[in-house]
Amino acid sequence: MNELLELVDDIVLFEDPGILVKKYFLVSNKRNIHLKLDKDKFNLLNELIPYFNGEKCKEDIEEKLEGIYNNPVNLDNAITFFKKFNLFKHQEVENKSKIEFELKGKKIKEFNIEQLSAKKISVIKNIHRFIFIISIISFIYALYLIISSPGTIFQITKETNTFKWSTVAKKEYIYFIIGFFLSVICHELGHIFTAIAQGVAVKSVTITLVYGISPVVYVKYKDLNLNKSTTKIKIILGGVFTNLFFMSIFFIVLNFSSYWLFAALMLVNLGFIFNTLSLMGTTDGYFAVTTIFDIEGLRWNTLKAIGQVLSKRKGISYLFRDIKTISFVIYIIISYLLSFFMLKYYIEIVAKYIKLSSIYMYLLNIGLIIFILGSFVIYTFKFLNSLKKM
């Protein structure tokens, strides 16, 4: 076998039972490739990879494939396919995933946590079980409070309406800031603890500054793509589950104490839930929806198609060339509209809590529209510019 045709040695063909349909993937961690295949291509590559690994000779492969497909199989097409995705050993490429590429920004800090001892993993699993049990109990009790005492929400709202910021002590603002950051940290720990509980190793946690102002936490897992869709969804929604847990706890405590800080932190966690479940960007909601409905890579493909038009390589008709591409464009529109209304609803709740006047509400809504449209335009052009360098 020609050395130039040697494949990277960690290529795995993975069959995922999926949620709605069975899925097929080619995975290479060394090249950060998680490539979705149809069943025929999956079966074809299953026969071809042993040849490129030097385990079978060309004649045997061609004879077997001709018997399966009743037509000669051109190995040059396979070579072109592997080259396209940088899967040959001699190809030198930047080892960066699509998520890292989309979240490109200034790296603030990376924490390597891959080398956890068996004892620590056992402790984390036990903590995860305990939190899960307490969470279910808190969810049920919070629902019980709402159902058994419908006036609870009304009473909390009434007390909120009489709340005055002038009565808040300076140290209470510090408590709020601490509670806010604890909610952020616990969201990420929700992902990490769920992954470890599911037997998926966590490689690192990276804090990146996107656009120079927006801090984003990115968790990198080991062999996540070699796990079933059900496992992935549990890990993806681990952070949201944690925020729901804190919301329930703060609601229960608020029900007995009427302390403004618990109401504020309850709203903070509601905001995290809205943000992570929105479909705008590489959110938890996006990954959960695309995994469930078998449309992984939807955002990436959509932005590439838009990039082709914006760079004038293709005309506007390129976005409407087939049903699949049209669905990509519709997804972008719906995801940004959905994100707008979710954030608008959240802003209205917070604005009512802090007693903003109608003029400020009007300005906030205009600001939200500018933010949604501006983030889309800036992100798309930044994506297009970075795409040229790939």
C-alpha positions in Angstrom: 0.0 0.0 0.0 1.3 3.5 -1.0 2.2 5.4 2.2 0.3 8.4 0.8 -2.9 6.3 0.9 -2.6 5.3 4.6 -5.6 6.4 6.5 -5.4 7.8 10.0 -5.5 4.9 12.4 -8.5 5.9 14.6 -11.2 5.8 11.9 -14.3 4.1 13.2 -17.6 3.3 11.4 -20.3 3.7 14.0 -24.0 2.5 13.8 -26.3 4.5 16.1 -29.8 3.1 16.8 -30.9 6.8 16.9 -34.2 8.1 18.4 -36.5 8.1 15.3 -34.3 6.3 12.7 -31.0 4.4 12.7 -28.0 6.5 11.8 -24.5 5.8 10.4 -21.3 7.7 11.1 -17.6 7.8 10.2 -15.7 9.1 13.2 -12.1 10.2 13.6 -11.0 12.0 16.8 -7.6 12.8 15.4 -9.2 14.8 12.5 -12.3 15.8 14.5 -14.5 14.2 11.9 -18.0 13.1 12.7 -19.4 12.4 9.3 -22.9 11.2 8.7 -23.4 8.5 6.1 -26.3 6.8 4.4 -26.6 3.0 4.8 -25.1 2.2 1.4 -22.0 4.4 1.9 -21.6 3.0 5.4 -21.6 -0.6 4.0 -19.3 0.4 1.1 -16.7 2.1 3.4 -16.9 -0.9 5.7 -15.5 -2.9 2.8 -13.0 -0.3 1.6 -11.3 0.7 4.8 -9.6 -2.7 5.3 -8.0 -2.2 1.8 -6.6 1.3 2.7 -5.4 -0.2 6.0 -3.4 -2.8 4.0 -5.4 -5.7 5.4 -6.8 -6.7 1.9 -5.5 -6.5 -1.6 -7.1 -4.4 -4.3 -8.2 -7.4 -6.4 -10.1 -9.0 -3.5 -11.8 -5.8 -2.7 -12.8 -5.0 -6.3 -14.1 -8.5 -6.8 -16.2 -8.5 -3.6 -17.6 -5.1 -4.3 -18.5 -5.9 -7.9 -20.4 -9.0 -6.6 -22.3 -6.8 -4.1 -23.1 -3.8 -6.4 -23.1 -5.7 -9.8 -20.9 -2.8 -11.1 -17.2 -2.1 -10.9 -16.3 0.1 -8.0 -13.8 2.9 -8.8 -11.3 3.1 -5.9 -10.3 6.6 -7.2 -13.7 7.9 -6.0 -12.9 6.5 -2.5 -9.5 8.2 -2.5 -11.2 11.5 -3.4 -13.7 11.0 -0.6 -11.0 10.4 2.0 -8.9 13.3 0.7 -11.9 15.6 0.9 -12.2 15.0 4.7 -8.4 14.9 5.4 -8.4 11.3 6.5 -5.0 10.3 5.0 -2.1 10.3 7.4 0.1 12.5 5.2 -2.4 15.3 5.1 -1.6 18.1 7.6 -4.6 19.9 8.9 -5.6 21.9 12.0 -7.1 19.6 14.5 -10.2 21.7 15.3 -13.9 20.6 15.6 -16.8 22.4 13.9 -18.0 23.6 17.3 -14.6 25.0 18.1 -14.5 26.6 14.7 -17.9 28.2 15.2 -16.9 29.4 18.7 -13.7 30.9 17.4 -12.5 33.6 19.8 -9.9 34.4 22.4 -9.2 31.4 24.6 -9.1 32.6 28.2 -8.4 29.3 30.0 -8.5 25.6 29.3 -8.8 23.1 32.2 -7.6 19.5 31.4 -9.6 17.0 33.4 -9.1 13.9 31.4 -6.9 12.1 34.0 -9.5 11.6 36.7 -8.8 8.7 39.1 -11.3 5.8 39.4 -12.0 7.0 42.9 -13.0 10.5 41.8 -15.1 9.1 39.0 -16.9 6.9 41.5 -17.5 9.9 43.8 -18.9 12.0 40.9 -21.3 9.2 39.9 -22.6 9.0 43.4 -23.0 12.8 43.6 -24.9 12.7 40.2 -27.2 10.0 41.5 -27.9 12.0 44.7 -28.6 15.2 42.8 -30.9 13.3 40.4 -33.0 11.9 43.2 -33.1 15.3 45.0 -34.0 17.0 41.7 -37.0 14.7 41.0 -38.2 15.2 44.6 -37.9 19.0 44.2 -39.7 19.0 40.8 -42.6 17.0 42.3 -42.8 19.2 45.4 -42.7 22.4 43.4 -45.6 21.1 41.2 -47.5 20.1 44.4 -47.2 23.6 45.7 -48.5 25.1 42.5 -51.4 22.6 42.1 -52.4 22.5 45.8 -52.1 26.3 46.3 -52.8 28.1 43.0 -52.6 31.4 44.9 -48.9 30.8 45.5 -47.9 32.3 42.2 -50.3 35.2 42.8 -48.9 35.8 46.2 -45.3 35.8 45.0 -46.3 38.2 42.1 -48.0 40.5 44.6 -44.9 40.6 46.9 -42.7 41.2 43.8 -44.8 44.2 42.8 -44.3 45.7 46.3 -40.5 45.0 46.1 -38.2 48.1 46.2 -34.6 48.2 45.2 -33.9 50.9 47.6 -34.3 48.4 50.4 -31.6 46.1 49.1 -28.3 46.1 51.1 -25.0 46.3 49.2 -23.9 42.9 50.5 -27.1 41.4 49.0 -25.9 42.4 45.5 -22.7 40.4 46.2 -24.9 37.4 47.2 -26.7 37.8 43.9 -23.5 37.9 41.9 -22.2 34.8 43.7 -25.5 33.0 43.0 -25.4 34.0 39.4 -21.9 32.6 38.8 -22.7 29.5 40.8 -25.7 28.9 38.5 -23.3 29.2 35.4 -20.8 26.8 37.0 -23.4 24.3 38.0 -24.9 24.3 34.5 -21.5 23.2 33.1 -21.0 20.7 35.9 -24.4 19.3 35.0 -23.0 18.4 31.5 -19.7 17.0 33.0 -21.3 15.0 35.8 -23.9 13.5 33.4 -21.2 12.6 30.9 -19.1 10.8 33.6 -22.2 9.1 34.9 -22.9 7.8 31.4 -19.3 6.5 31.0 -18.1 9.3 28.7 -14.7 10.7 29.6 -14.4 14.5 29.7 -11.1 15.8 28.2 -11.2 19.5 29.0 -13.3 22.6 29.7 -12.4 25.7 27.8 -13.5 29.3 28.5 -13.5 31.4 25.3 -14.3 35.0 24.7 -16.4 35.2 21.5 -16.7 38.6 19.8 -14.3 39.8 22.5 -17.1 40.3 25.0 -19.2 37.1 25.2 -17.7 34.4 27.5 -18.6 30.9 26.3 -17.8 27.6 28.1 -17.0 24.7 25.8 -16.7 21.1 27.2 -14.7 18.7 25.1 -15.5 15.0 25.5 -13.6 11.8 24.6 -15.3 9.6 22.0 -18.7 11.3 22.5 -19.6 10.6 18.9 -19.2 6.9 19.5 -22.2 6.9 21.8 -25.8 6.3 21.1 -28.1 9.3 20.5 -29.9 8.7 23.8 -26.6 9.1 25.7 -25.7 12.2 23.8 -29.1 13.9 24.6 -28.7 13.1 28.3 -25.3 14.8 28.3 -26.6 17.7 26.2 -29.5 18.4 28.5 -27.6 17.8 31.7 -27.0 21.6 32.1 -30.7 22.5 31.5 -31.7 19.8 34.0 -29.4 21.4 36.6 -30.9 24.9 36.0 -34.4 23.3 36.3 -33.3 21.8 39.6 -32.1 25.2 40.9 -35.3 26.9 39.7 -37.4 24.4 41.7 -35.3 24.8 44.8 -35.4 28.6 44.6 -39.2 28.5 44.0 -39.7 26.2 47.0 -37.5 28.4 49.3 -39.2 31.6 48.0 -42.6 30.1 48.8 -41.6 30.0 52.5 -39.3 33.0 52.8 -40.6 35.6 50.3 -36.9 36.8 50.1 -36.3 38.8 46.9 -32.9 37.1 46.2 -34.5 33.7 45.7 -36.9 35.3 43.1 -34.0 36.9 41.3 -32.0 33.7 41.2 -35.0 31.8 40.0 -35.3 34.2 37.1 -31.6 33.9 36.4 -31.9 30.1 36.0 -35.1 30.6 33.9 -33.0 32.8 31.6 -30.3 30.1 31.3 -32.9 27.6 30.3 -34.4 30.0 27.7 -30.9 30.7 26.3 -29.7 27.1 26.2 -32.9 25.8 24.7 -33.1 28.5 22.0 -32.0 27.3 18.5 -29.9 30.3 17.7 -26.3 29.3 17.5 -24.6 26.2 18.9 -26.8 25.9 21.9 -27.8 22.8 23.9 -31.3 23.1 22.3 -29.9 23.0 18.8 -27.8 19.9 19.5 -30.7 18.1 21.2 -33.2 18.9 18.4 -30.8 17.9 15.6 -29.9 14.7 17.4 -33.5 13.7 18.0 -34.7 14.5 14.4 -31.7 13.1 12.7 -30.5 16.4 11.2 -27.0 16.7 12.6 -24.8 19.4 10.9 -27.9 21.4 9.9 -26.5 24.8 11.1 -23.0 24.2 9.6 -24.5 23.3 6.2 -26.9 26.2 6.3 -24.1 28.7 7.0 -21.9 27.2 4.3 -24.8 27.6 1.8 -25.4 31.2 2.8 -21.6 31.8 2.7 -21.5 30.6 -0.9 -24.2 33.2 -1.8 -22.6 36.1 0.2 -19.2 35.4 -1.4 -20.9 35.5 -4.8 -19.7 32.0 -5.7 -23.3 31.1 -6.1 -26.5 33.0 -7.0 -29.5 33.4 -4.6 -31.2 30.5 -6.4 -28.5 28.2 -4.8 -30.4 28.5 -1.5 -33.6 27.2 -3.1 -32.1 24.4 -5.3 -33.8 21.5 -3.5 -36.1 20.7 -0.6 -33.1 20.0 1.8 -31.5 23.4 1.2 -34.8 25.2 1.5 -35.4 23.5 4.8 -32.0 24.8 5.9 -33.0 28.3 5.2 -36.4 27.9 6.9 -34.5 26.5 9.9 -32.4 29.7 10.2 -35.5 31.9 10.0 -37.4 29.9 12.6 -34.5 29.5 15.0 -33.8 33.2 15.1 -37.6 34.1 15.4 -38.0 31.5 18.2 -35.0 32.9 20.0 -36.3 36.4 19.7 -39.7 35.5 21.2 -38.1 33.4 24.0 -35.7 36.2 24.9 -38.5 38.8 24.6 -40.7 36.9 27.0 -37.8 36.6 29.5 -37.0 40.3 29.3 -40.7 41.1 30.0 -40.6 38.9 33.1 -37.4 40.6 34.4 -38.6 44.1 33.4 -41.8 43.6 35.4 -39.7 42.4 38.4 -37.5 45.4 38.4 -40.4 47.8 37.5 -39.1 49.2 34.2 -41.3 51.8 32.6 -42.9 51.2 29.2 -40.4 53.5 27.4 -37.5 51.4 28.6 -39.4 48.2 27.6 -39.8 49.6 24.1 -36.1 50.4 23.9 -35.2 47.0 25.2 -37.3 45.3 22.5 -35.6 47.4 19.8 -32.3 46.5 21.3 -33.2 42.8 21.2 -34.1 43.1 17.5 -30.8 44.8 16.8 -29.0 42.2 18.8 -30.7 39.2 17.0 -30.2 40.6 13.5 -26.7 42.0 14.3 -25.5 38.7 15.8 -26.7 36.9 12.7 -25.0 39.3 10.2 -21.7 39.5 12.2 -21.5 35.8 12.8 -22.3 34.9 9.2 -19.6 37.2 7.8 -17.1 36.0 10.4 -17.9 32.4 9.6 -17.5 33.2 5.8 -14.1 34.9 6.4 -12.9 31.9 8.6 -14.2 29.4 6.0 -11.8 30.9 3.4 -8.9 30.0 5.7 -9.9 26.3 6.1 
